[in-house]
């Protein structure tokens, strides 16, 4: 069957020499990133400080608009930051936790880095409630909805769970939160670029994410969406001169916030990362997230089926429509097997308590999926993983 998305393969140099199934962690680098970074250095070299007025200063908004087109956000509603932890902390800095409405509700399977940000606010009076999972894969929607009550202030959730690729029903959670006056912070990191997202249609209050994974934009380009209806109601305490209504007036004293989305910026932006990220956004937008999703669902099912044939237990939701773009396999000696797969140029990763994570993206072939699972089986059968058993490591 002809696959038009494979026409994008030449744009990703690493695909020439590896079986790259780790886009849930770091998307393959587009060839055009080199040209983008060369543009950055040429601009800095030739224009010097003038580069700020000629485009750099506005990049957190102009690049944010490129993300916005992928996640369904209106122009001027997305700003760029270094990472999701900063974005989540900035949202939290808009609120106090000294009143009765001080509850934060999120799923037990939320990404730990996000948890750390919210847990740290217990010291300021926040009551953090985690919604448990029975199977380590999914969180029952009814249980999540029941945990959101009139004392809930914020509901920070993962659209797609990093340990299992379970897709949560964000619109349903938003409806419940709004019924009781709570606000939702949707983490789109494991969905944007491979699962369709529409923050405006969902009526999400805030959304965060990054470019490292399915957007193929590299590190240092996180993003924050704030619903325009909320903009002028919020005054972030995590702030800086870019959030000021007149930053170059250098006025002393308390900040006067900008009236647009720049009120959710702070200090000087990471300009090189913003240059680099655009190449991935352009390809994802041109390929089309709907087409990417259709291929992803087919290849994820193929991966699940082939894994079961080879004796591996997939740690994924049973229903295909509830799965994101990756498949987590419960493989004996998982970390050691992962190291041997990497040595054989099969690029995947391992997470404790989950397993080996495999993720085909729009540039992946069916043959690569088969090869990765065959190599996994051969490594176990031959004992090749044993040479890696005693090694430490970061998990990347």
VENZI-V503191 format. One record per backbone hydrogen bond with DSSP energy under -1.0 kcal/mol. CO is the residue of the C=O (numbers start at 1). NH is the residue of the N-H. Records with the same first field share a line. If there is no record, write none. Layout:
BEGIN
CO = NH ; NH
END
This chain:
BEGIN
3 = 6
4 = 7
5 = 8
6 = 9
8 = 11
9 = 12
11 = 31
12 = 15
13 = 16
14 = 17 ; 18
19 = 347
21 = 359
22 = 25 ; 26
30 = 33
31 = 34
32 = 36
33 = 37
34 = 38
35 = 39
36 = 40
37 = 41
38 = 42
39 = 43
40 = 44
41 = 45
42 = 46
43 = 47
44 = 48
47 = 50
48 = 51
49 = 52
50 = 54
51 = 56
52 = 55 ; 57
56 = 59
58 = 61 ; 62
59 = 63
61 = 65
63 = 67
64 = 68
65 = 69
67 = 70 ; 71
68 = 73
71 = 199
72 = 200
74 = 77
77 = 226
79 = 224
81 = 222
83 = 87
84 = 88
85 = 89
86 = 90
87 = 91
88 = 92
89 = 93
91 = 94
92 = 95
100 = 102
102 = 127
103 = 153 ; 154
104 = 129
106 = 131
107 = 110
111 = 114 ; 115
112 = 116
113 = 117
114 = 118
115 = 119
116 = 120
118 = 121
119 = 122
121 = 124 ; 126
122 = 125
127 = 104
129 = 106
131 = 108
140 = 144
141 = 145
142 = 146
143 = 147
149 = 152
151 = 103
153 = 183
154 = 105
155 = 185
157 = 187
159 = 168
161 = 165
165 = 324
166 = 161
168 = 170
169 = 173
170 = 174
171 = 175
172 = 176
173 = 177
174 = 178
175 = 179
176 = 180
177 = 182
183 = 155
184 = 206
185 = 157
186 = 208
187 = 159
188 = 191 ; 192
191 = 194 ; 195
198 = 202
199 = 204
205 = 227
206 = 186
207 = 225
208 = 188
209 = 223
211 = 217
212 = 27
213 = 216
222 = 81
223 = 209
224 = 79
225 = 207
227 = 230
230 = 233
231 = 234
237 = 239
240 = 243
241 = 244
243 = 258
246 = 249
256 = 245
260 = 263
261 = 264
262 = 265
266 = 242
269 = 271
270 = 274
271 = 275
272 = 276
273 = 277
277 = 281
278 = 282
279 = 283
280 = 284
281 = 285
282 = 286
283 = 287
284 = 288
288 = 292
289 = 293
290 = 294
291 = 295
292 = 296
293 = 297
294 = 298
295 = 299
296 = 300
297 = 301
298 = 302
299 = 303
300 = 304
301 = 305
302 = 306
303 = 307
304 = 308
305 = 309
306 = 310
307 = 312
308 = 311
313 = 330
319 = 322
320 = 323
322 = 167
327 = 358
328 = 315
329 = 331 ; 356
333 = 337
334 = 338
335 = 339
336 = 340
337 = 341
338 = 342
339 = 343
340 = 344
341 = 346
342 = 345
345 = 19
347 = 21
349 = 357
351 = 354 ; 355
355 = 351
356 = 329
357 = 349
358 = 327
361 = 364
365 = 369
366 = 370
367 = 371
368 = 372
369 = 373
370 = 374
371 = 375
372 = 376
373 = 377
374 = 378
375 = 379
376 = 380
377 = 381
378 = 382
379 = 383 ; 384
383 = 386
385 = 388
386 = 389
388 = 391
END
